[in-house]
């Protein structure tokens, strides 16, 4: 098991290298940069702009720029923001916990709703309950999260003022207010996750429940709870885990929109601001950070496959 | 086979008495009857073979006894096991019977075990489900059962997963699991069909010796008359959802009562001399939607007369402990010469 994990981690090194080249390269493809703004905007003289470009190293070759950046990035040093002059790493660490609370809560919401729906649907395919779940999840998947967020705000913060429409409160300051502020973002982001998990679990569980070994479990006289809960779910969990892994990437990406709508200063709104201001180091740093996060989550998914499926371990 | 007249013949009440068991499935529009008023019985310690071609309803009948059919199946009739009515028994009560009083093993050993749990876990689970007790006691019992079915190094193998076992070994595990609570009846649904010939005979020998050792009754569902000859005391022949003959094994092989039985025996490879062509029954079993009027076998029967096309025969007792569903059984003499 340990060698399995070590080999998987070793396989990540080339992956990270490729990702970093792409992340860095994308920026080069973007027309324009921040030097004009930093040099004083429209009034800047061409000489001043060139000077700023030189200071930022933007006049060097791509390879030399990348080499310098990657050398620091290995130590999680992505340089300083062109505007706040703080290190990118410290800014990410300030904002990431907030995003983690939004994305984590949305994932929890997704599992809380998606797993029971998937089970109800999967044990009796084509039943009335199943059809209702399939219909409901189709609708949920078709609904964009920004639109859902606006509907939620209208209904719960504007027409009925039950929940706040904007802002964030630290858990340590007031757990109750923390919950009230995050509930709508969680739902706006988590509904799609819930629907995706429910559909995936439905399919996987329906297949497993039709298999020979489930017939064996029933013929042993096991109670339905044990047949479904133990033998059904463990065998149906692998595809669901894959989806959960993919959903983490979606959730972190989704926070960009949700944080802007709900006015929360997390990593998502940080990325958005950086993009609108051409803050190169901030964009590169946060995209690289999100990529790293996604890769780690997928590693965890791989490891849990191995824990669930004895055959994977052998290979 | 030596005990063609089974232990306690005639005196004891049967362990299992199935009367007029019918199974119907709700299709898209129509209702399809797959098993039609099947009746058979068996005494404690005895082995009954249920024989038939694919689609004759033999597997469905055996699954119906344990309530293992999909929810779309409607089961009617009666099946008394040890004084209890199995047909439409409440789910909770039926679970106490499954794996405890009646066990079943299946045709597909490769897929019948859960790939995600160790063999030891699955065996111990079957035991603790009915007998309770500690995990340790159940594991000890599991090891004992693996030894009983001839798996070497049982202690070590308990910790392995099904994919570490070959097909024959998996079927041994299935047998060990089915017998772990010492059931009174084991239903074996084509347990050797998916296995190599050499492994087949090993599994048959194992089942025979276990039956002698543990004294359980067996229902052997098969299409292989060779298997019937080597393990069964009684045989029920099914055709198109009906039982068409029930006979003690020796009588069946020497003097079958139904033309279909005679046809089956005649098409065994052993029935023809070397170099001669194998014989077969012309035609195929009709699907449940196209059951002929009259005797269901009449379109394929070389002895069919006009009456056979008109009247559906009942299963009649012949007086010597045999039953047959053929209006001409008294006049036909279907002796098998070998």
Interface residues (C-beta under 8 A of the other chain):
Chain A: X211 X212 X213 X215 X216 X217 X218 X219 X220 X221 X222 X223 X226 X230 X231 X234 X235 X308 X309 X310 X311
Chain B: X66 X68 X95 X96 X97 X98 X99 X100 X103 X104 X106 X108 X111 X112 X113 X114 X115 X116 X117 X125 X126 X129 X130 X161 X163 X174 X177
